[in-house]
Amino acid sequence: MSGRVPRFLRLQLSRVILVVAVVLLLPTIAVVERVRRGAGRLVIRRCVPAVARLCGVVFEVRAAPDPDDAQSCIFVPNHSSLLDIPAVLMARPDVRFVAAAGLFHIPLLAAAMRALDTVPIERRRPERARRQLEELASSAGDGAFRIVIFPEGALAPPGGRLPFKTGAFALAI
């Protein structure tokens, strides 16, 4: 056997690294955000590239035109990996995420999402979800907002896509 680690073992090691990183980073984000506003995002921007490198992933952020500060933006990326959220934060540290309210029942995840100012949406109650999105859009007042919504509503299977939910498009309208 050569000095190379077999692909199967590399994948398993990457999974272990990601699980350990998530278990350590989620409470860290929540705690440092309570100590100093904005510090949770700083932890993500510093730790995620290191963890990703350990897993063989490199984030490459290419310059894109910055929207006008007075202009609201809705980013609608696909959701195919646990690294999608950190990847978005690496590219756009100023965004807020929209997430299913049910995710806020998972204690570690809920604390980190609250620290990152994530907006819970009641997806299972469409009328309530619509009102929440309207409130979100009007809450910006004269200021601009930067919102990220994963329209598939969940992680897509490897190599696949899930049907899009309509919330991101309703918010854009």
Secondary structure as UniProt FT lines:
FT   HELIX           7..35
FT   TURN            37..38
FT   HELIX           39..54
FT   TURN            55..56
FT   TURN            69..70
FT   STRAND          73..75
FT   TURN            82..83
FT   HELIX           84..91
FT   TURN            93..94
FT   STRAND          96..100
FT   HELIX           101..105
FT   HELIX           107..115
FT   TURN            116..117
FT   STRAND          119..121
FT   TURN            123..124
FT   HELIX           126..139
FT   TURN            140..142
FT   STRAND          146..148
FT   TURN            151..152
FT   TURN            158..159
FT   HELIX           167..172
//
